Amino acid sequence: MICDEIADFADALISGRPIIGLDLGTKTIGVALSDRLLSVASPVETIKRRKFSLDAARLLELSSEREACGIVLGLPRNMDGSEGPRCQSTRAFARNLEKLTDLPITYWDERLSTVAAERALLEADTSRKRRAEVIDNVAASYILQGALDRLRHMRAAQ
């Protein structure tokens, strides 16, 4: 089930289970995972993209291993908020993934997540080689953290 609204996604989540965050790139998929309290996102791995069926199989395997209850996909909007070809590709990925899982899927605006991840890695004095290896899953954790913060704010407002 694809939830266009974060509130619908929140309603579909199972308490005490983590959420997976994804940063879909053309060559890789960055994967992050929340803790069971939905407060902190951590980078997990970077999947080298091959074809959808193999990528989806690995994502669903991770979801199962980690007992995830939902998936947050970074939506790469343009800086003016409009959606271009990358957003269309992300939405198509979600529609295809939806056919393979009962997990709720939602989108999170990922503008500047890679920039923030790069800045954090530079501040941590990470080597260029290591940055290239981890940038996508660190960006996924920024995407997921944004969604987690929103979910926490929604719970606090209730």
C-alpha positions in Angstrom: 0.0 0.0 0.0 1.4 3.4 -1.0 0.6 6.2 1.4 0.8 9.6 -0.1 0.2 11.2 3.3 2.5 10.6 6.2 -0.5 10.4 8.5 -1.9 7.4 6.5 1.6 5.8 6.7 1.7 6.3 10.5 -1.7 4.6 10.9 -0.5 1.6 9.0 2.7 1.0 11.1 3.0 -1.7 13.7 4.2 -0.5 17.1 7.6 -1.7 18.2 8.9 -2.4 14.8 11.5 -0.4 12.7 11.1 1.4 9.4 13.4 1.1 6.4 14.5 4.2 4.6 15.7 4.2 1.0 17.7 6.6 -1.2 17.2 5.4 -4.7 20.0 6.3 -7.1 20.6 5.2 -10.6 23.5 2.9 -9.7 22.8 2.2 -6.0 20.2 2.1 -3.3 21.1 3.5 0.1 19.4 1.6 2.9 18.8 2.9 6.5 16.9 1.5 9.4 15.2 3.0 12.4 15.3 1.7 15.9 12.2 0.1 17.3 11.1 3.3 19.0 11.2 5.2 15.7 13.5 7.8 17.0 16.9 7.2 15.3 17.8 6.3 11.8 21.1 4.4 11.1 22.8 3.6 7.8 22.7 -0.1 7.0 24.1 -0.9 3.5 24.3 0.2 -0.1 22.8 -2.1 -2.7 24.4 -2.0 -6.1 21.5 -1.8 -8.6 21.2 -4.6 -11.1 17.6 -5.2 -12.1 14.4 -4.5 -10.2 13.6 -8.1 -9.2 17.1 -8.6 -7.7 17.0 -5.2 -6.0 13.5 -5.8 -4.6 14.4 -9.3 -3.4 17.3 -7.8 -1.4 15.2 -5.0 0.1 12.4 -7.4 1.1 15.0 -9.8 2.6 16.4 -6.9 4.7 12.8 -5.9 5.7 12.1 -9.4 6.8 15.4 -9.9 8.7 15.0 -6.6 10.5 11.2 -7.1 11.1 10.5 -3.7 9.4 6.9 -2.5 9.3 7.2 0.2 6.6 9.3 1.7 3.9 10.2 5.4 3.4 11.4 6.3 -0.1 13.3 9.5 -0.7 11.4 11.5 -3.4 14.0 13.6 -5.4 12.0 16.7 -6.0 13.5 19.6 -7.9 14.6 22.6 -5.8 11.4 24.4 -6.8 9.3 21.5 -5.5 8.3 20.2 -8.9 8.7 16.6 -9.9 10.9 15.5 -12.7 12.0 12.2 -14.3 13.7 11.0 -11.1 10.5 11.4 -9.1 8.6 9.5 -11.8 11.2 6.7 -11.6 10.9 6.6 -7.8 7.1 6.4 -8.0 7.4 3.6 -10.5 9.8 1.7 -8.2 7.3 2.1 -5.4 4.4 0.8 -7.5 6.4 -2.2 -8.5 7.5 -2.9 -5.0 4.0 -2.5 -3.7 3.0 -5.6 -5.8 5.6 -7.7 -3.9 4.9 -6.6 -0.3 2.2 -5.8 2.2 4.4 -3.2 3.9 3.1 0.4 3.7 5.3 2.6 1.5 5.5 6.4 1.7 7.6 9.2 0.2 9.8 11.8 1.9 11.2 14.9 0.3 14.9 14.2 -0.1 16.1 17.6 -1.3 19.6 18.2 0.0 19.8 14.9 1.9 22.9 13.9 -0.1 24.4 17.4 0.4 23.8 17.0 4.2 25.3 13.5 4.2 28.3 14.6 2.3 28.8 17.5 4.7 28.6 15.2 7.7 31.1 12.8 6.2 33.5 15.6 5.4 33.2 16.9 9.0 34.0 13.4 10.2 37.1 13.6 8.1 36.0 10.5 6.0 38.3 9.7 3.1 37.1 10.2 -0.4 37.0 6.5 -1.0 35.0 5.8 2.1 32.6 8.6 1.4 31.9 7.1 -2.0 31.2 3.8 -0.3 28.8 5.1 2.3 27.2 8.3 0.9 24.0 6.6 -0.3 23.2 4.8 3.0 24.1 7.9 5.0 21.7 9.9 2.7 19.1 7.2 3.3 19.5 7.8 7.0 18.9 11.5 6.6 15.8 10.8 4.6 14.5 8.3 7.2 15.4 10.6 10.1 13.3 13.4 8.5 10.3 11.1 8.3 10.9 9.8 11.9 11.0 13.4 13.2 7.7 14.2 11.5 6.1 11.0 12.9 7.3 11.9 16.4 6.0 15.5 16.0 2.6 14.1 14.9 2.4 11.8 17.9 3.3 14.6 20.3 0.5 16.8 18.8 -2.1 14.1 19.5 
